[in-house]
Amino acid sequence: MKLRSVAVAPSTADYIDPFERREIERLAREFGSPLLVIDCERVRGQYRALQAALPGVDLHYALKPLPHPAVVAALRDEGAGFDLATTGEIDVVRAQGVPARRCIHTHPIKRDSDIRDALQFGIDTFVVDNPDEIAKFAKHRRRARLLVRVCFRSPEAVCDLSRKFGCDPGDALELLEAARRLDVRVRGFSFHVGSQAGDPAKYVEAVRACIELIAQARARGFADIDMLDIGGGFPVEYMKPVQPIDEFCAPIRAALTDVPADVRVIAEPGRFICAPAAIGIATVMGRARRDGLWWYYLDDGLYGSFSGQLYDHSRYPVGALRDSRELHDSVLAGPTCDSIDVIAENVRLPELKVGDLIVGRAMGAYTWASATDFNFFPRARVVSVNQFPGDRGRVLETR
């Protein structure tokens, strides 16, 4: 992935707000569509908000939802850590000069090549959740330390990640014993209550259970236990409001006060950092009147930036830039020849013309990252703004 600096008309201020109509129109003229616009100032703002809501917790940005170099660079300069799961993600942070000591590798199921690539980069902390995975580290025992991932099911989360990963809490200590038999070091526990969590209660339950596991592990002689990873899943607003992050995290903060003082607590926020920090811009490429409704066909859709509606169960706020007091129930469809490629139905919109712009909000997470080139419609180009303070209109374009 290469970035090139693009000269654009200078802004009247150091900060560009790319979510304002004038800037949206300017960027669409400059770069065309479909377009994903990342505001690095909003990335920094989300990071700082979560940092304030979880004081004393080291935040490791999870690359999965938006593994973009501009996001990595902005968070690198904020002092963030990084949560990686693949060699490709390692390559992204390495290219941005992130030191390995600020990274952890959290995929519970890994190929040996994944482990070797991470170790070669310099990562020494990995996540496991079963005996077979622990055994993979026997030959790397001098270089690697493990976190045992514990399962805390959260069916009310939009994506219940503990369905796929994590051991039963009652089996966690036996996994520590399995590691000890292989002389593989364990440094703590991790959990992930699910993505877009609706309630902090599951975090509190998990923190308390892990505090007890830490005490039991130390009683068994596991003196190296020094880390607790509380995962991610912190909610953001799409079509429905969510609790302010400080309010959401208040019970979590209270629970964390009982963690032993010598245990480092980390978290793996992904969506919370990047989702509100990007918008998608699409153009009406055609329209048709069907069953009394206008259907507007965009140059982006479910196989592109709106892929998160399929894979991530998210619905993005969408609207038109055209002004009108008269709104009609309408349908937004993607560009492909597949009938499933319908973004939204019964959307209240003015009557649109070919060439009008549609804007999707909160489109930073699981959009561009999971987009495809199905039907050979190209995925959205990506531009980032406000990469550094004082950029004054400089835009970075992904190639």
C-alpha positions as CSV (number, residue, x, y, z in Angstrom):
1,M,0.0,0.0,0.0
2,K,1.5,3.3,-1.1
3,L,0.6,6.9,-0.1
4,R,1.3,9.9,-2.2
5,S,0.9,13.5,-1.1
6,V,-1.6,15.4,-3.2
7,A,-1.6,19.2,-3.5
8,V,-5.0,20.7,-3.1
9,A,-6.3,24.2,-2.7
10,P,-5.0,25.5,0.7
11,S,-7.5,25.7,3.5
12,T,-8.1,28.9,5.4
13,A,-7.3,27.1,8.7
14,D,-4.9,24.4,9.8
15,Y,-7.8,22.0,10.4
16,I,-10.0,20.8,7.6
17,D,-13.4,19.4,8.6
18,P,-13.9,16.9,5.8
19,F,-17.4,16.1,7.0
20,E,-18.7,19.6,6.1
21,R,-20.6,19.9,2.8
22,R,-18.1,22.3,1.2
23,E,-15.2,20.0,1.9
24,I,-17.1,16.9,0.8
25,E,-17.9,18.6,-2.5
26,R,-14.3,19.7,-2.9
27,L,-12.8,16.2,-2.2
28,A,-15.3,14.6,-4.6
29,R,-14.3,17.0,-7.3
30,E,-10.6,16.4,-6.7
31,F,-10.7,12.6,-6.3
32,G,-14.0,11.4,-7.7
33,S,-16.0,8.6,-6.2
34,P,-16.5,6.2,-4.6
35,L,-14.3,7.8,-1.9
36,L,-13.5,7.1,1.7
37,V,-12.3,10.1,3.7
38,I,-10.4,9.6,6.9
39,D,-10.1,12.5,9.3
40,C,-7.0,11.8,11.5
41,E,-8.0,14.6,13.9
42,R,-11.2,12.6,14.7
43,V,-9.0,9.5,15.1
44,R,-6.9,11.3,17.7
45,G,-10.1,12.6,19.4
46,Q,-11.6,9.2,19.7
47,Y,-8.3,7.8,21.1
48,R,-8.0,10.6,23.6
49,A,-11.7,10.2,24.7
50,L,-11.2,6.5,25.4
51,Q,-7.9,7.2,27.1
52,A,-9.6,9.6,29.4
53,A,-12.5,7.2,30.1
54,L,-10.0,4.4,31.0
55,P,-7.1,6.1,32.8
56,G,-4.2,3.8,33.5
57,V,-5.2,1.4,30.7
58,D,-2.8,1.1,27.8
59,L,-4.7,1.2,24.5
60,H,-3.6,-1.0,21.6
61,Y,-5.4,-0.1,18.4
62,A,-6.8,-3.2,16.7
63,L,-5.9,-2.8,13.0
64,K,-8.6,-5.2,11.7
65,P,-11.5,-2.6,11.2
66,L,-9.3,0.0,9.4
67,P,-5.7,-1.1,8.7
68,H,-4.8,2.2,7.1
69,P,-1.3,3.7,7.2
70,A,-2.7,7.2,8.0
71,V,-4.6,5.9,11.0
72,V,-1.5,4.0,12.2
73,A,0.7,7.0,11.9
74,A,-1.7,9.3,13.7
75,L,-2.0,6.8,16.6
76,R,1.7,6.1,16.6
77,D,2.3,9.8,17.3
78,E,-0.3,9.7,20.1
79,G,1.8,7.0,21.8
80,A,-0.7,4.2,21.2
81,G,0.1,0.5,21.1
82,F,-1.2,-1.8,18.4
83,D,-3.1,-5.1,18.4
84,L,-2.1,-7.3,15.4
85,A,-3.4,-10.6,14.1
86,T,-1.6,-11.3,10.9
87,T,1.7,-10.8,9.1
88,G,0.0,-8.3,6.8
89,E,-0.9,-6.1,9.8
90,I,2.7,-6.4,11.0
91,D,3.8,-5.1,7.6
92,V,1.5,-2.0,7.9
93,V,2.8,-1.0,11.4
94,R,6.4,-1.7,10.5
95,A,6.1,0.5,7.4
96,Q,5.0,3.4,9.7
97,G,8.0,3.0,12.0
98,V,6.0,1.5,15.0
99,P,8.4,-0.3,17.3
100,A,7.6,-4.0,18.1
101,R,7.6,-3.3,21.8
102,R,4.3,-1.4,21.3
103,C,2.6,-4.3,19.6
104,I,0.9,-7.5,20.7
105,H,-0.3,-10.5,18.6
106,T,-3.8,-11.5,19.6
107,H,-5.1,-14.0,17.1
108,P,-5.9,-17.1,19.2
109,I,-5.3,-19.5,16.3
110,K,-2.1,-18.9,14.4
111,R,0.0,-20.6,11.7
112,D,3.6,-21.2,12.6
113,S,4.6,-18.7,10.0
114,D,2.5,-16.1,11.7
115,I,4.3,-16.8,15.0
116,R,7.8,-16.7,13.3
117,D,7.0,-13.5,11.4
118,A,5.8,-11.8,14.6
119,L,8.9,-12.9,16.6
120,Q,11.2,-11.8,13.8
121,F,9.6,-8.3,14.0
122,G,10.1,-8.4,17.7
123,I,6.7,-9.1,19.2
124,D,6.9,-11.3,22.3
125,T,3.3,-11.4,23.6
126,F,0.7,-13.7,22.0
127,V,-2.8,-15.0,22.8
128,V,-3.8,-18.6,23.1
129,D,-7.0,-20.4,24.1
130,N,-6.3,-24.1,23.9
131,P,-3.6,-26.8,24.5
132,D,-2.7,-27.3,20.8
133,E,-2.1,-23.6,20.4
134,I,0.2,-23.5,23.5
135,A,2.1,-26.5,22.0
136,K,3.0,-24.3,19.0
137,F,5.2,-22.2,21.3
138,A,7.3,-25.0,22.8
139,K,10.0,-24.3,20.2
140,H,9.7,-20.5,20.8
141,R,9.6,-20.8,24.6
142,R,12.7,-18.5,25.1
143,R,11.2,-15.7,23.1
144,A,7.4,-15.7,23.6
145,R,5.0,-15.1,26.5
146,L,1.4,-15.9,26.4
147,L,-2.0,-14.5,27.4
148,V,-4.7,-17.1,27.9
149,R,-7.9,-15.9,26.4
150,V,-11.0,-16.6,28.5
151,C,-14.5,-16.8,27.1
152,F,-17.3,-14.6,28.5
153,R,-20.3,-15.0,26.2
154,S,-22.2,-11.8,25.4
155,P,-25.1,-12.6,23.1
156,E,-26.4,-9.0,23.3
157,A,-23.2,-7.8,21.6
158,V,-23.6,-7.2,17.9
159,C,-20.8,-9.6,17.2
160,D,-20.3,-12.2,20.0
161,L,-16.6,-13.0,19.6
162,S,-16.5,-15.4,22.5
163,R,-18.6,-17.8,20.5
164,K,-15.5,-18.4,18.3
165,F,-12.6,-17.8,20.7
166,G,-11.7,-18.2,24.4
167,C,-11.6,-21.1,26.9
168,D,-14.1,-21.7,29.6
169,P,-13.1,-19.8,32.8
170,G,-13.0,-23.2,34.6
171,D,-10.3,-24.5,32.2
172,A,-8.0,-21.4,32.3
173,L,-5.8,-22.6,35.1
174,E,-5.3,-26.0,33.4
175,L,-4.0,-24.2,30.3
176,L,-1.5,-22.5,32.5
177,E,-0.4,-25.9,33.8
178,A,-0.2,-27.2,30.2
179,A,2.1,-24.3,29.4
180,R,4.3,-24.9,32.5
181,R,4.7,-28.6,31.5
182,L,6.2,-27.3,28.2
183,D,8.2,-24.6,29.9
184,V,6.2,-21.9,28.0
185,R,5.8,-18.7,29.9
186,V,2.3,-17.2,30.6
187,R,2.1,-13.6,31.5
188,G,-1.7,-13.2,32.1
189,F,-5.2,-13.4,30.8
190,S,-7.3,-11.7,28.1
191,F,-11.0,-11.6,27.1
192,H,-13.2,-9.9,24.5
193,V,-16.8,-9.4,25.3
194,G,-17.8,-8.8,21.7
195,S,-17.9,-6.0,19.2
196,Q,-20.3,-3.1,19.7
197,A,-21.1,-4.1,23.2
198,G,-24.4,-2.7,24.5
199,D,-23.7,-3.0,28.2
200,P,-20.6,-2.6,30.4
201,A,-21.8,-5.3,32.8
202,K,-20.1,-8.1,30.9
203,Y,-16.8,-6.3,31.1
204,V,-17.2,-6.0,34.9
205,E,-18.1,-9.7,35.2
206,A,-15.0,-10.6,33.1
207,V,-12.6,-8.3,35.0
208,R,-13.7,-9.7,38.3
209,A,-13.4,-13.3,37.1
210,C,-9.9,-12.6,35.8
211,I,-8.8,-10.9,39.0
212,E,-9.8,-14.2,40.7
213,L,-7.9,-16.2,38.1
214,I,-4.8,-14.0,38.6
215,A,-4.9,-14.7,42.4
216,Q,-5.4,-18.4,41.8
217,A,-2.5,-18.5,39.3
218,R,-0.1,-16.7,41.6
219,A,-1.1,-19.1,44.4
220,R,0.0,-22.0,42.1
221,G,3.4,-20.4,41.6
222,F,2.8,-18.5,38.3
223,A,4.9,-15.5,39.4
224,D,5.2,-14.0,35.9
225,I,1.5,-13.0,35.7
226,D,1.7,-9.3,35.0
227,M,-0.9,-8.4,32.3
228,L,-4.7,-8.3,31.8
229,D,-6.1,-7.6,28.4
230,I,-9.8,-6.4,28.5
231,G,-10.3,-6.5,24.8
232,G,-12.3,-4.0,22.8
233,G,-15.9,-3.8,21.7
234,F,-16.6,-0.2,23.0
235,P,-19.8,1.0,21.3
236,V,-20.2,3.8,18.7
237,E,-23.3,5.5,17.4
238,Y,-24.7,4.4,14.1
239,M,-28.4,4.7,13.6
240,K,-29.1,4.5,17.4
241,P,-27.6,6.5,20.2
242,V,-25.2,4.8,22.7
243,Q,-23.9,5.8,26.1
244,P,-21.2,8.5,26.2
245,I,-17.9,6.6,26.5
246,D,-17.0,8.1,29.9
247,E,-20.4,6.9,31.2
248,F,-20.1,3.5,29.6
249,C,-16.7,2.9,31.1
250,A,-17.5,4.1,34.6
251,P,-18.4,0.6,35.9
252,I,-15.3,-0.8,34.2
253,R,-13.1,1.7,35.8
254,A,-14.5,0.8,39.2
255,A,-13.9,-2.9,38.6
256,L,-10.3,-2.3,37.5
257,T,-9.5,-0.7,40.8
258,D,-9.3,-4.2,42.3
259,V,-6.7,-5.4,39.8
260,P,-3.3,-5.9,41.5
261,A,-1.1,-2.8,41.2
262,D,1.7,-4.8,39.5
263,V,-0.6,-6.0,36.7
264,R,-0.6,-4.0,33.6
265,V,-4.0,-3.5,32.0
266,I,-4.4,-3.1,28.3
267,A,-7.3,-2.8,25.9
268,E,-7.8,-3.4,22.2
269,P,-10.1,-0.7,20.8
270,G,-10.7,-0.8,17.1
271,R,-14.2,0.3,16.0
272,F,-14.4,3.0,18.7
273,I,-11.2,4.7,17.4
274,C,-11.9,4.6,13.6
275,A,-15.7,4.2,13.0
276,P,-16.7,7.9,13.6
277,A,-13.5,9.1,11.9
278,A,-14.4,8.4,8.3
279,I,-17.2,9.1,5.8
280,G,-18.0,7.4,2.5
281,I,-18.9,9.5,-0.6
282,A,-20.8,7.9,-3.5
283,T,-22.3,9.3,-6.7
284,V,-25.7,8.5,-8.2
285,M,-24.8,6.8,-11.5
286,G,-28.4,6.0,-12.5
287,R,-32.0,6.0,-11.3
288,A,-35.2,4.2,-12.1
289,R,-38.8,4.5,-10.9
290,R,-40.0,1.1,-9.5
291,D,-43.3,0.4,-7.7
292,G,-43.8,4.1,-7.0
293,L,-40.3,4.6,-5.5
294,W,-37.2,6.2,-6.9
295,W,-34.3,3.7,-7.0
296,Y,-30.9,5.4,-7.0
297,Y,-27.9,3.3,-8.1
298,L,-24.6,4.4,-6.6
299,D,-21.0,3.7,-7.6
300,D,-20.5,2.1,-4.1
301,G,-22.5,-0.7,-2.4
302,L,-22.6,-3.8,-0.3
303,Y,-19.6,-5.3,-2.2
304,G,-17.7,-2.1,-1.6
305,S,-17.6,0.3,1.3
306,F,-21.0,-0.8,2.6
307,S,-19.8,-4.4,3.1
308,G,-20.0,-3.9,6.8
309,Q,-23.8,-4.2,6.5
310,L,-23.3,-7.8,5.6
311,Y,-20.2,-8.8,7.6
312,D,-20.4,-6.4,10.6
313,H,-24.2,-6.1,11.0
314,S,-23.9,-2.3,10.9
315,R,-26.2,0.2,9.3
316,Y,-24.7,3.5,8.4
317,P,-26.5,6.9,8.5
318,V,-26.8,8.0,4.8
319,G,-28.0,11.1,3.3
320,A,-27.9,13.3,0.2
321,L,-26.1,16.6,-0.2
322,R,-28.9,18.0,-2.4
323,D,-31.1,20.4,-0.5
324,S,-34.9,20.1,-0.7
325,R,-37.8,20.5,1.7
326,E,-39.7,17.7,-0.1
327,L,-38.5,14.2,0.8
328,H,-39.7,10.9,-0.5
329,D,-39.2,7.3,0.4
330,S,-36.4,6.0,-1.8
331,V,-34.1,3.1,-2.3
332,L,-30.3,3.2,-2.4
333,A,-28.7,0.4,-4.4
334,G,-25.1,-0.5,-5.2
335,P,-23.6,-0.7,-8.7
336,T,-23.2,-4.4,-9.2
337,C,-25.6,-6.8,-11.1
338,D,-26.4,-8.7,-7.9
339,S,-29.9,-8.3,-6.5
340,I,-28.6,-8.4,-2.9
341,D,-26.7,-5.2,-3.5
342,V,-29.2,-2.9,-1.9
343,I,-27.9,-0.5,0.7
344,A,-31.1,0.9,2.2
345,E,-34.8,1.0,1.5
346,N,-37.4,3.5,2.6
347,V,-34.8,6.2,3.0
348,R,-36.2,9.7,3.0
349,L,-34.4,11.6,0.3
350,P,-35.1,14.5,-2.1
351,E,-35.5,13.6,-5.7
352,L,-32.0,13.1,-7.0
353,K,-30.3,13.4,-10.3
354,V,-27.5,11.4,-11.9
355,G,-24.3,12.9,-10.5
356,D,-25.7,13.8,-7.1
357,L,-23.6,12.8,-4.0
358,I,-24.7,10.5,-1.2
359,V,-22.7,10.5,2.0
360,G,-22.4,7.7,4.6
361,R,-21.4,8.6,8.1
362,A,-19.5,6.6,10.7
363,M,-18.0,4.5,8.0
364,G,-14.5,4.0,9.3
365,A,-14.8,0.4,10.6
366,Y,-15.3,-2.7,8.6
367,T,-16.0,-0.9,5.3
368,W,-13.0,-0.3,3.1
369,A,-11.2,-3.1,5.1
370,S,-13.7,-5.7,3.9
371,A,-14.6,-4.2,0.4
372,T,-14.1,-6.2,-2.7
373,D,-13.8,-5.6,-6.5
374,F,-16.8,-7.8,-7.3
375,N,-18.1,-7.3,-10.8
376,F,-14.8,-5.4,-11.4
377,F,-16.3,-2.2,-9.8
378,P,-13.3,-0.7,-8.1
379,R,-13.4,-0.2,-4.4
380,A,-13.3,3.3,-2.9
381,R,-10.2,5.4,-3.1
382,V,-9.0,6.6,0.3
383,V,-7.9,10.0,1.3
384,S,-6.8,11.2,4.7
385,V,-6.8,14.7,6.0
386,N,-5.4,16.4,9.1
387,Q,-2.7,13.8,9.3
388,F,-0.4,16.2,11.2
389,P,-1.2,19.5,13.0
390,G,-0.7,22.3,10.6
391,D,-1.3,20.3,7.4
392,R,-3.2,23.3,5.9
393,G,-5.1,21.4,3.2
394,R,-2.6,18.6,2.5
395,V,-4.4,15.4,1.6
396,L,-2.9,11.9,1.4
397,E,-4.3,9.5,-1.1
398,T,-4.0,5.7,-0.9
399,R,-2.8,4.0,-4.1
